[in-house]
Amino acid sequence: MNSLKISNRLVSVGIITAGLIALSLPFVASAETLYRQLQLGMSGGDVSTLQIFLAKDATIYPQGLVTGYFGFLTKSAVSNFQSRNGLETVGRVGPLTMALINSQMNGDTTSPWISAVSVSLSNTQASLAWNTNENAAAVVYYSSSPLSATEGSPTSAVTVGGTSLLVHTDLRSTHSATITGLSPNTTYYYVVYVRDGSGNESMTWPATFHTSN
C-alpha cells in the first residue's frame, strides 16, 4: 500500500540530521542523581550537579554558571526547563521536576509510545490528535503519494518523504495538529513522529485519511 521500508510498527531511531526538522531539545546524560528538592537560597554539591545539567542546553541556562549556590539565575534556568517540559514554571526543583531531571541525567533510553491517534476531516483540512506516554515534541509528515523513509544505523538519519508540519518543540503528552490547504476528495498518507527530552524517537506506521468533497 505504501513504500515505507521500515520493519517495526513503531520505530525508534537515532539522531536527527538533514531531512528531519531539528527540534531544540536537551541531550543530556550523566551518572548523577538529585536526592532532595532544591530552591532559591540553597547550596551544595547537588546544586552544582543541577547547574551542570542545566548548562548543557544554552537555551535553558545561557549563563552556564556552576557555583553550587541556587540563585536567581539558577531559578530562571529551572523555570526554563519546566516550561520546555510542560511543567508548572515555579522555579524550584520539586518532586516532579526532580524525577524528570534524574531520568534525563541518567540517560533515558525508552522511546515514547504514541497512542489514540484520531483524525477529523473537512474538504481542505485534517485535524489530528494523539497521546504519548511521556512528554515529547512532535512533527507530522503527510503527502498525497505513498510516503517513503530511509532508516540507517543508530547514528545516521532517518529521512521521511512528504511535507513536514512542525507541531511543537516543547515537550507534551497530549498533541494536536491541523493540516490546511489540502485538496478535496483526496487520499493522503501521514506519519506522526515524536521525540522526548533525551532524544529518544518514535514514529507511527503510515496511515491514510481521505478529505471530503
C-alpha positions in Angstrom: 0.0 0.0 0.0 3.0 2.3 0.6 6.7 2.4 0.1 7.9 2.9 3.6 10.5 0.3 4.2 10.8 0.0 8.0 10.4 -3.3 9.7 8.9 -2.3 13.1 5.4 -0.9 13.5 6.6 1.6 16.0 10.1 2.8 15.1 12.8 4.1 17.4 15.5 6.0 15.5 18.8 7.8 16.1 20.0 11.4 15.8 18.1 13.8 13.6 20.0 15.3 10.8 19.1 16.7 7.3 15.7 15.5 6.2 14.0 15.8 9.6 13.2 19.1 11.4 15.8 19.7 14.1 13.9 20.2 17.4 15.6 22.2 20.0 15.7 19.7 22.9 18.3 19.0 25.5 20.6 16.0 25.0 22.0 15.2 28.5 23.3 12.2 30.3 25.4 11.7 33.4 25.7 9.3 36.4 24.5 12.0 38.9 21.2 11.9 40.8 19.4 14.6 42.7 18.1 13.3 46.1 16.5 16.4 47.6 14.2 19.2 46.4 16.1 22.4 45.6 15.1 26.0 45.7 16.3 29.6 45.9 19.0 30.2 48.6 20.1 26.6 48.9 23.7 25.4 48.3 25.7 22.3 47.9 27.2 19.8 45.5 23.7 18.8 44.3 23.1 22.4 43.3 26.3 22.2 41.2 25.1 19.0 39.7 21.8 20.7 38.8 23.7 23.7 37.3 25.9 21.4 35.2 22.8 19.6 33.9 21.0 22.9 33.0 24.1 24.4 31.4 24.2 21.6 28.8 21.4 23.5 27.0 22.3 27.1 26.4 18.7 28.0 25.6 17.7 26.9 29.1 20.7 28.2 31.1 22.6 30.7 28.9 24.9 31.9 31.7 26.1 28.4 32.4 27.5 29.3 35.8 28.3 26.4 38.2 28.6 27.9 41.6 26.9 25.5 44.0 24.5 28.2 45.0 20.9 28.3 43.9 20.5 32.0 43.0 18.1 33.8 40.7 19.9 32.7 37.5 19.5 29.1 38.5 15.9 29.7 39.4 15.3 31.2 35.9 17.0 28.2 34.3 14.9 25.8 36.3 11.8 27.8 35.1 13.0 27.5 31.5 13.5 23.7 31.9 10.0 23.4 33.4 8.4 25.4 30.6 10.3 23.3 28.0 8.9 20.1 29.5 5.3 21.2 30.2 5.7 21.6 33.9 4.5 24.5 36.1 7.2 27.2 35.9 7.7 27.6 39.7 11.5 27.9 39.5 12.2 25.3 42.2 13.1 21.6 41.9 10.1 19.9 43.4 9.2 16.1 43.2 8.0 16.2 39.5 10.9 18.3 38.3 13.4 16.2 40.2 12.1 13.0 38.8 12.3 14.3 35.2 15.8 15.7 35.7 17.0 12.4 37.2 15.6 10.5 34.2 17.3 12.7 31.8 20.6 12.8 33.7 20.7 9.0 33.9 20.2 8.5 30.2 16.5 7.8 29.5 16.7 5.2 26.7 13.0 4.5 26.4 11.2 5.8 23.3 7.8 7.5 23.8 4.8 5.4 22.8 2.2 7.0 20.5 -1.5 6.1 21.1 -5.1 7.2 20.5 -4.4 8.8 17.1 -7.6 10.4 15.7 -8.3 12.4 12.6 -11.2 14.9 11.9 -11.7 15.9 8.3 -13.2 18.6 6.1 -12.6 19.1 2.4 -9.4 21.1 2.7 -8.0 20.3 6.2 -7.3 17.5 8.6 -7.1 17.8 12.4 -5.0 15.2 14.1 -4.8 14.4 17.8 -2.8 11.7 19.7 -1.2 11.0 23.1 2.3 9.9 24.2 3.1 8.1 27.4 5.7 10.7 28.2 6.3 14.4 27.3 7.6 14.7 23.7 8.0 17.1 20.8 6.2 16.3 17.6 6.2 16.5 13.8 3.6 15.3 11.2 4.6 14.2 7.7 2.0 13.9 5.0 1.6 13.5 1.3 -0.9 12.6 -1.4 1.6 10.0 -2.6 2.8 7.0 -0.5 5.5 8.1 2.0 9.0 6.8 1.8 11.7 6.6 4.5 15.3 5.6 4.8 16.4 4.1 8.1 20.2 3.9 8.7 22.4 2.9 11.7 21.7 4.3 15.2 24.0 7.3 14.4 22.6 8.1 11.0 19.5 9.9 9.8 16.0 8.7 9.2 14.6 10.7 6.3 10.8 10.7 5.8 9.4 11.9 2.5 6.4 14.2 2.1 5.6 17.6 3.6 6.6 18.2 7.2 4.5 20.1 9.7 6.3 21.1 12.9 3.6 20.6 15.6 5.6 21.8 18.6 9.1 21.8 20.1 8.1 21.9 23.7 7.5 18.6 25.4 3.9 17.4 25.9 2.0 14.2 26.4 -1.2 15.4 24.6 -0.7 16.6 21.0 -2.8 18.1 18.2 -2.1 19.5 14.8 -4.2 20.9 11.9 -3.1 20.4 8.3 -4.6 23.0 6.0 -4.6 23.6 2.2 -5.4 20.1 1.3 -7.2 19.1 -1.9 -10.8 17.9 -1.6 -11.8 14.3 -2.2 -8.1 13.2 -2.0 -6.4 10.4 -0.1 -3.4 11.5 2.0 -0.7 9.4 3.7 0.6 10.6 7.1 3.1 9.7 9.8 3.3 11.0 13.4 6.8 11.5 14.7 7.7 12.3 18.3 10.9 12.8 20.3 11.4 13.0 24.1 13.8 15.3 26.0 16.5 12.6 25.9 16.4 12.3 22.2 14.5 9.0 22.1 12.3 8.9 19.0 9.3 7.0 17.7 7.0 7.2 14.7 3.8 5.6 13.6 3.4 3.3 10.6 1.9 5.3 7.7 -1.9 5.6 7.8 -4.3 7.4 5.4 -7.2 9.8 5.5 -9.5 11.0 2.7 -10.7 14.5 2.5 -14.4 15.2 1.7 -15.8 16.7 -1.5 
